[in-house]
Amino acid sequence: MRQGENLVAVFYEIDNQSARELTLSITPQFQLTPKGSCPKRSQTLTFAEGRIESNGLTVWFQTNGEVCCFPQVVTEGLYYAHDACDGRLCEGRTLANHRISKRVPGHTYAGV
């Protein structure tokens, strides 16, 4: 991601060479706070079709995977090595409220 832009693309390629179906599951972690700050435990994420909102900020997304919402989870104690090198807060907290999954049949290629 280029500095100063809030745009990123993630593409996973799955080449399932086995005979069994597999599922790739991704749980995006969010902060949605001003730069250099950490979300409060009480901060909530709102999921709407194609976007996540919180704290007056919105993240738009597109996926060809299946989206499954779940009760919000708070993850503590994450370490950000690049921030530590720059003298910024190096431990943080994230919020998650959905998972993106893609099923790939045996002997098939898929992208998500």
C-alpha positions in Angstrom: 0.0 0.0 0.0 1.4 3.4 -1.0 1.9 5.8 2.0 -1.0 8.2 2.4 -3.5 6.0 0.5 -6.0 3.7 2.1 -6.3 1.2 -0.7 -5.1 -2.4 -0.7 -5.8 -5.5 -2.8 -5.3 -9.0 -1.5 -5.6 -12.0 -3.8 -5.1 -15.6 -2.8 -4.5 -18.3 -5.4 -5.4 -21.8 -4.4 -4.3 -24.7 -6.5 -6.0 -27.7 -4.8 -4.1 -30.7 -6.1 -5.7 -33.1 -3.7 -8.9 -35.0 -4.4 -10.6 -33.5 -1.3 -12.4 -30.2 -1.1 -10.6 -27.5 0.9 -11.8 -24.2 2.4 -9.6 -21.1 2.8 -11.0 -18.9 5.7 -9.8 -15.3 6.3 -10.8 -13.2 9.3 -9.9 -9.5 8.6 -8.7 -7.6 11.7 -9.6 -3.9 11.9 -8.6 -0.9 14.0 -10.5 2.0 12.4 -9.0 4.6 14.6 -6.9 7.7 14.0 -3.3 6.8 13.1 -1.2 5.9 16.1 -4.2 5.0 18.3 -5.8 1.8 19.4 -9.5 0.9 19.3 -11.2 0.9 22.7 -12.6 -2.4 23.8 -16.1 -0.8 23.7 -15.7 0.3 20.0 -18.0 -1.6 17.7 -17.8 -2.6 14.1 -20.9 -2.4 11.9 -21.1 -4.8 8.9 -23.2 -3.7 5.9 -23.1 -5.2 2.5 -19.7 -4.4 1.1 -18.4 -2.3 3.9 -17.4 -2.2 7.6 -18.0 1.0 9.6 -16.8 2.2 13.0 -15.7 5.4 14.6 -16.9 7.5 11.7 -14.7 5.5 9.3 -15.7 3.1 6.5 -13.8 0.3 4.8 -15.3 -0.8 1.5 -14.5 -4.3 0.2 -15.3 -6.8 -2.5 -14.9 -10.5 -2.4 -15.9 -13.6 -4.4 -15.9 -15.6 -1.2 -18.7 -16.3 1.2 -19.0 -13.8 4.1 -20.1 -15.0 7.5 -20.7 -12.5 10.3 -20.2 -13.4 13.9 -20.3 -11.6 17.3 -17.4 -9.1 17.5 -14.1 -10.4 18.8 -11.4 -8.2 20.3 -7.8 -9.4 19.9 -5.2 -8.0 22.2 -1.4 -7.9 22.3 -0.6 -7.9 18.6 3.0 -6.8 17.8 3.8 -4.4 15.0 7.5 -4.7 14.2 7.5 -1.8 11.7 5.9 0.5 14.2 8.4 -0.5 16.8 11.3 0.4 14.5 9.7 3.9 13.9 9.2 4.6 17.6 5.4 4.3 17.3 3.0 2.2 19.5 4.2 -1.4 18.8 1.5 -3.4 20.6 -2.1 -3.1 19.7 -5.7 -4.3 19.6 -7.9 -5.2 16.7 -11.6 -5.9 16.1 -13.2 -8.6 13.9 -16.8 -9.4 13.1 -16.8 -11.5 9.9 -14.9 -14.2 8.1 -14.5 -14.7 4.3 -14.4 -18.3 3.1 -13.8 -19.9 -0.3 -14.4 -23.6 -1.0 -12.2 -25.2 -3.6 -13.2 -28.6 -4.9 -10.5 -31.2 -5.4 -8.2 -30.9 -8.4 -9.3 -27.3 -9.0 -7.8 -23.8 -9.1 -9.5 -20.8 -7.5 -8.7 -17.2 -6.6 -10.2 -15.2 -3.8 
